[in-house]
Amino acid sequence: MKIKSPQELKEIERSIIMLVKQVSKKCLNPKPVILHSIRVGMKLIELKQPNEVIIAGILHDLVEDTDCTMEEIKRDFGKKVADLVSAVTQEKIKDYKKRWHILMDKIKKAGRVAMVIKIVDMNENLPYVRLIKNQETFKITCWKLQFALDSLRPYIGNLKTFKEYEKKYKIITSELKKRQKLLVRY
């Protein structure tokens, strides 16, 4: 792993502080957003991504899950970070298929680094799929994850991170589809 300069590490720490403050004030997501977001950032460090990408990865859920605004992110971390966070932030549209079509279009327009942030985010979210009990929610989640895989494959399908995610996704969804079938029988 490339060692970051003290200044770069301070910026990363500053993004974690913002994350913790915003999530502590209000969080709309039941998953542990702080731990998840830090894991995304650490994986991006491991992948030797630039600081702006790492910081965007740490902040990627703030606009969706807290009262934090894109303007606050832009003010504190600059346009490049705000643009990346915006690219991976879902619109507030009820129809999940339309929402994910828009999301994938935004991510593809933003380029490869936004795609890397999203695949790392999805990889870090994958264990939570095992916690889904409701069959309809499971079906919707599988559709979203498969749609994202199919959308991003032509652009980053050759990356090790993408292949790792795809493999884990297949294993987990296969296990869970079997479990769902068993639950339906009884």
C-alpha positions in Angstrom: 0.0 0.0 0.0 1.3 3.4 -0.9 1.9 5.6 2.1 -0.1 8.8 2.1 1.5 12.1 3.1 0.5 13.6 6.5 -1.5 16.2 4.7 -3.4 13.6 2.7 -4.1 11.6 5.8 -5.4 14.7 7.6 -7.9 15.3 4.8 -9.0 11.7 5.0 -9.4 12.1 8.8 -11.4 15.3 8.2 -13.8 13.5 6.0 -14.3 10.8 8.7 -15.0 13.5 11.2 -17.6 15.0 8.9 -19.1 11.6 8.4 -19.4 10.9 12.1 -20.8 14.3 12.9 -23.5 14.1 10.1 -24.5 10.5 11.0 -24.6 11.3 14.7 -27.0 14.1 14.0 -29.4 12.1 11.9 -29.2 8.9 9.9 -32.0 7.4 7.8 -30.2 4.1 7.2 -30.4 1.2 9.6 -27.0 -0.3 8.6 -23.9 0.9 10.4 -23.1 3.8 8.0 -20.0 5.0 9.7 -18.3 1.6 9.7 -19.4 0.9 6.1 -18.2 4.2 4.8 -14.8 3.9 6.5 -14.4 0.4 5.1 -15.2 1.8 1.6 -12.5 4.5 2.2 -9.9 1.9 3.4 -10.6 -0.3 0.4 -10.0 2.7 -1.9 -6.7 3.4 -0.1 -5.8 -0.2 -0.7 -6.6 0.2 -4.4 -4.2 3.2 -4.5 -6.9 5.7 -5.4 -6.3 9.4 -5.2 -7.3 11.3 -2.1 -10.4 12.9 -3.7 -11.7 9.4 -4.6 -11.0 8.1 -1.1 -12.8 11.0 0.5 -15.7 10.7 -1.9 -15.9 7.0 -0.9 -16.0 7.9 2.8 -18.7 10.5 2.2 -20.7 8.6 -0.5 -23.8 7.9 1.7 -24.1 11.3 3.4 -26.5 13.0 1.1 -28.8 9.9 0.9 -28.7 9.0 4.6 -28.3 12.3 6.5 -29.2 16.0 6.3 -25.8 16.7 4.7 -26.0 18.6 1.5 -23.9 18.5 -1.6 -23.0 22.2 -1.0 -21.5 21.3 2.4 -19.4 18.6 0.8 -18.3 20.9 -2.0 -17.5 23.7 0.5 -15.4 21.4 2.8 -13.8 19.2 0.2 -14.0 20.8 -3.2 -15.9 20.3 -6.5 -14.1 17.1 -7.5 -15.2 15.3 -4.3 -18.7 16.7 -4.5 -19.0 15.7 -8.1 -18.0 12.1 -7.3 -20.4 11.9 -4.3 -23.1 13.3 -6.5 -22.5 10.7 -9.2 -22.9 7.8 -6.7 -25.9 9.3 -4.9 -29.3 8.0 -5.8 -32.1 10.4 -6.7 -35.1 10.5 -4.4 -37.4 8.6 -6.9 -39.9 6.0 -5.6 -39.6 3.7 -8.6 -36.4 1.7 -7.8 -35.8 0.6 -11.4 -36.0 4.2 -12.7 -33.8 5.3 -9.8 -31.1 2.7 -10.6 -31.2 3.5 -14.3 -30.5 7.2 -13.5 -27.8 6.2 -10.9 -25.9 4.0 -13.4 -26.1 6.7 -16.1 -24.7 9.3 -13.7 -21.9 6.9 -12.6 -21.0 6.0 -16.2 -20.9 9.7 -17.1 -18.7 10.5 -14.1 -16.1 7.9 -15.3 -14.1 5.0 -14.1 -13.3 6.4 -10.6 -17.1 6.8 -9.8 -17.5 3.2 -11.0 -14.8 2.0 -8.7 -16.4 3.8 -5.7 -19.7 2.2 -6.5 -18.4 -1.4 -6.9 -16.4 -1.0 -3.6 -19.6 0.4 -2.0 -21.6 -2.6 -3.3 -19.0 -5.0 -2.2 -19.0 -3.6 1.3 -22.9 -3.7 1.3 -23.0 -7.3 0.2 -22.9 -9.0 3.6 -26.1 -7.1 4.5 -28.0 -8.9 1.8 -27.9 -12.0 4.0 -30.0 -10.1 6.6 -32.9 -9.6 4.2 -35.9 -11.6 5.4 -38.7 -10.3 3.1 -38.9 -12.1 -0.2 -39.9 -9.0 -2.2 -37.1 -6.9 -0.7 -34.7 -9.7 -1.5 -35.9 -9.9 -5.1 -35.6 -6.1 -5.5 -32.1 -6.1 -4.0 -31.0 -8.8 -6.4 -32.4 -6.9 -9.3 -30.5 -3.8 -8.3 -27.2 -5.6 -7.8 -27.5 -7.6 -11.0 -28.4 -4.4 -12.9 -25.4 -2.6 -11.5 -23.1 -5.5 -12.4 -24.4 -5.7 -16.0 -24.2 -1.9 -16.3 -20.6 -1.6 -15.1 -19.1 -4.8 -16.5 -18.3 -3.3 -20.0 -16.3 -0.5 -18.3 -14.6 -2.1 -15.3 -15.3 -5.8 -15.6 -11.6 -6.5 -16.0 -10.7 -5.0 -12.6 -9.8 -7.4 -9.8 -12.2 -5.6 -7.5 -15.1 -6.1 -9.9 -14.4 -9.8 -10.4 -14.2 -10.3 -6.6 -17.5 -8.6 -6.1 -19.2 -10.6 -8.9 -17.9 -13.8 -7.4 -19.1 -13.0 -3.9 -22.5 -11.7 -5.3 -23.1 -15.0 -7.1 -22.2 -17.1 -4.0 -24.4 -15.0 -1.6 -27.4 -14.7 -3.9 -27.3 -18.4 -4.7 -27.3 -19.3 -1.0 -30.1 -16.9 -0.3 -32.2 -18.0 -3.3 -32.0 -21.6 -1.9 -33.0 -20.3 1.6 -35.9 -18.3 0.1 -37.2 -21.4 -1.7 -37.0 -23.3 1.6 -38.9 -20.6 3.4 -41.6 -20.5 0.7 -42.2 -24.3 1.1 -42.8 -24.2 4.8 
